[in-house]
């Protein structure tokens, strides 16, 4: 304890914030969510705070509170912009922070996603990353009309009828990533697998980083295995330090089983954060949001509500449990991004637990990933 | 009002992002009506929408037009990209559908049935349907109501090549329908002619080759020295009477009524 290097810090940006009622707060900007100015403002706060990277959520379906499909609600943010393009729009206005958009892989050709991420890497001078997202939503499949998917919930992942479908979607995502890596290498690709039959030169503007870091959000064993096989950074959802320890152990075992024991694979913890100067203020704000939403926020990971000192304590505990960084999801934007940028970093700096801000290096270098042959 | 036939410049990728963005900025300052990112089979093929989204940051007035392959892409994803570019550029987006640009073996199933001119026409119609899915009056964001109806963005499109339905997830953008261009005369599309330009050309003689009725795209063909020549050609044109905001306005196209589809 105390000898580990300070953890990496990333922020996850989505709409008006991760709480579905966050758009109703007085300092929210619900009419600006589709403007460049809104995203540039947020990104500048994150960069000025010296954070390592930010992520941008995206999907090929309308936002919904139901895992299975559209919910018909009118009281939550609906409508969004393509994340790769938002990242490209803010790239020339930034110089240090990593930019990691989500791109769905289930319905898109690897060629298109690979070259979009490569282009972003050029535009940002080697600061791009990518979070491939598998989509199992039947309604999203109907937007493309090329395949049908059964309807099921996260709770059904392990059921005998459902587990193979889930496994197949994640295996497909893994193959998608492998094809992208070969495209980034300049081809020829020559990949003949269960879902992809790709052969040919497919010349692409080679990304400055060679392989922009691939990041995976993981809730269960099947995605842990995808991360172990194909990712550079895994974001793990968890509710306590004991679970974090189990997830790290399972992922490291899977990493070795996949023959990647010598590779750097970061395991970060994913947290929703409501942060204020003191705990009563944070609780009051969160209670108001829950009242507006009609329900206490229930999500896939721990929801932190409290003060900078409490959050810093939690991060220290979870780092002891084996994670090397954190992806913090601001509960409300811009409020919790501002408090993370200002109050959390100040507290961590006081404790000697804050990393130096990024320099001009690439995101790969920043994360300690091995350089790719033929790049800097 | 003085009629100016639209003039654009093709800006293919050459060396690096900084040079490309500098060229885009110079073309914008020179007064081009639009910048075009082509998608040539022989080039290194950066992704046009990512490139143009970055161009939106360093330009103010020029339209941002993507050559878009309709082979091996799907209307839902292209409509998302167009609407996003239009939002991020305050209404300066346009597109030029192209087909037969890619080799089938580069794609998932190498399915040759996903290409060609017939599919392209259906593709354009499907994109039009998707971009009409939001009326533009749904976003309320007041008194606890974010959108005014539960099935916001509902759409359905069916033809021999496409059968898609659901909810489009990008709200109506400033132009609603980014400007549609074509190299051949096509209903509802703005026709473009390509005029090559090189570093040794005389701007006045190039200006004499511009179309006076259709749009013209000057194509430097990867010759970096051609870009300042092209800028000089642009500077020879009379200044516009007004200060148009969107690409549609700049090209003198009718703005759309709330029910309008083009």
Interface residues (C-beta under 8 A of the other chain):
Chain A: X23 X24 X30 X31 X34 X35 X36 X59 X60 X61 X62 X63 X70 X72 X73 X74 X75 X76 X77 X78 X79 X80 X81 X82 X84 X85 X86 X88 X89 X90 X91 X92 X93 X107 X108 X109 X110 X111 X112 X115 X116 X118 X119 X120 X122 X123 X125 X139 X140 X142 X143 X144 X145 X146 X189 X195 X196 X197 X198 X199 X200 X202 X203 X204 X205 X292
Chain B: X13 X16 X17 X21 X44 X45 X46 X47 X49 X50 X51 X53 X54 X56 X57 X58 X72 X73 X74 X76 X77 X80 X81 X84 X85 X87 X88 X89 X102 X103 X105 X106 X107 X108 X109 X110 X134 X139 X141 X144 X145 X146 X147 X148 X149 X150 X151 X152 X153 X162 X163 X164 X165 X166 X167 X168 X169 X170 X171 X173
